[in-house]
Amino acid sequence: MRRCHRLASWAAAFALAACAAHEERQPSLVLVVLDTVRVDAVSAYGRVAGTTPALDRLAAEGVLYERAYAQAPWTLPSHATLFTGLPPEDHGVSSRRLVASEELVMLAERLRDAGYETMGSSENPWIHPLTRMTQGFDHFVAPTPGGGRSDGRPCRRCAPGWSIARRSGPSSSS
């Protein structure tokens, strides 16, 4: 039986990186969400070779999920579920309500409360401060209305630069 699973059904290339804020070293976290990528297109799953070397390295050193299911058929409510742990009927984000409630507690807020500094980057316009999907991030680089990015850099260059700066010494949040 042929099984095709979507790695994720979210329309984003999104990374969440966090580093410990205390002396006692907590594990670093990276959450990568991709738009409608099929499992048979990602070489880490073994069906093709060499298509996704960066993801392959992450999968080799981290957790590789064999099945991923979306709680909603499109980006915004799917991310609201991912970031809150609540099903769409509980967080209320939908095609009729395009902004998350300020009362919702997002993953980045929980990580911050646990002592992590969080960084997010998205090339998807739905993952944006206007929809409150970025609530709780210490640093976030969002797309601009014209399709560019708020800092002018492509997504793949945002997290590594932030991570290197964090290793080189303390910095202030902006």
Residue pairs with C-beta under 8 A, 6 or more apart in sequence:
3 39
4 38
4 39
4 40
5 38
5 39
5 66
5 67
5 68
6 36
6 37
6 38
6 39
6 68
6 70
7 34
7 37
7 38
7 39
7 42
7 68
8 33
8 34
8 35
8 36
8 37
8 68
8 70
8 78
9 35
9 36
9 70
9 73
9 74
9 78
10 33
10 34
10 35
10 70
10 75
10 78
10 79
10 82
10 124
11 35
11 36
11 74
11 75
11 124
11 126
12 33
12 34
12 35
12 75
12 79
12 122
12 123
12 124
12 126
12 127
13 32
13 33
13 34
13 35
13 122
13 123
13 124
13 155
14 31
14 32
14 33
14 79
14 120
14 121
14 122
14 124
14 127
15 30
15 31
15 32
15 119
15 120
15 121
15 155
15 158
15 159
16 29
16 30
16 31
16 107
16 108
16 111
16 118
16 119
16 120
17 28
17 29
17 30
17 118
17 119
17 159
17 162
17 163
18 28
18 29
18 111
18 116
18 117
18 118
18 119
19 28
19 116
19 117
19 163
19 166
19 167
20 26
20 28
20 115
20 116
21 115
21 116
21 117
22 115
26 114
26 115
26 116
29 111
29 116
30 58
30 62
30 159
31 107
32 55
32 58
33 79
33 82
35 75
35 124
39 45
39 47
40 47
40 48
41 48
41 51
41 52
42 48
42 51
42 52
42 55
42 56
43 49
43 50
43 51
43 52
43 53
43 55
43 56
44 52
44 55
44 56
44 59
44 60
44 64
45 64
70 78
71 77
71 78
71 81
71 87
71 88
72 78
72 81
72 88
72 94
74 95
75 124
75 126
75 127
76 93
76 94
76 98
76 126
76 131
76 133
77 88
77 91
77 93
77 94
79 126
79 127
79 133
80 86
80 88
80 91
80 93
80 100
80 104
80 133
81 87
81 88
81 91
82 107
83 106
83 107
83 108
83 133
84 91
84 100
84 104
84 105
84 106
84 107
85 107
86 104
88 94
91 100
91 101
91 104
92 100
92 101
93 99
93 100
93 131
98 131
99 130
99 131
99 132
100 106
100 131
100 132
100 133
100 135
101 132
102 132
102 135
104 132
104 135
105 136
106 132
106 133
106 135
106 136
107 136
108 118
108 120
108 134
108 135
108 136
108 137
108 138
109 135
109 136
110 136
111 118
111 136
112 118
112 136
112 138
117 138
117 139
117 166
117 173
118 136
118 137
118 138
118 139
119 137
119 138
119 139
119 140
119 158
119 159
119 162
119 163
120 127
120 134
120 137
120 139
120 140
120 141
121 140
121 141
121 155
121 158
121 159
122 128
122 133
122 134
122 140
122 141
122 142
122 143
122 155
123 143
123 149
123 154
123 155
124 143
125 143
125 145
126 133
127 133
127 134
127 142
128 134
128 142
128 143
129 140
129 142
134 140
134 142
138 173
139 162
139 173
139 174
141 149
141 150
141 151
141 153
141 155
141 158
142 149
142 150
143 149
143 150
144 150
149 155
149 158
151 158
153 161
165 171
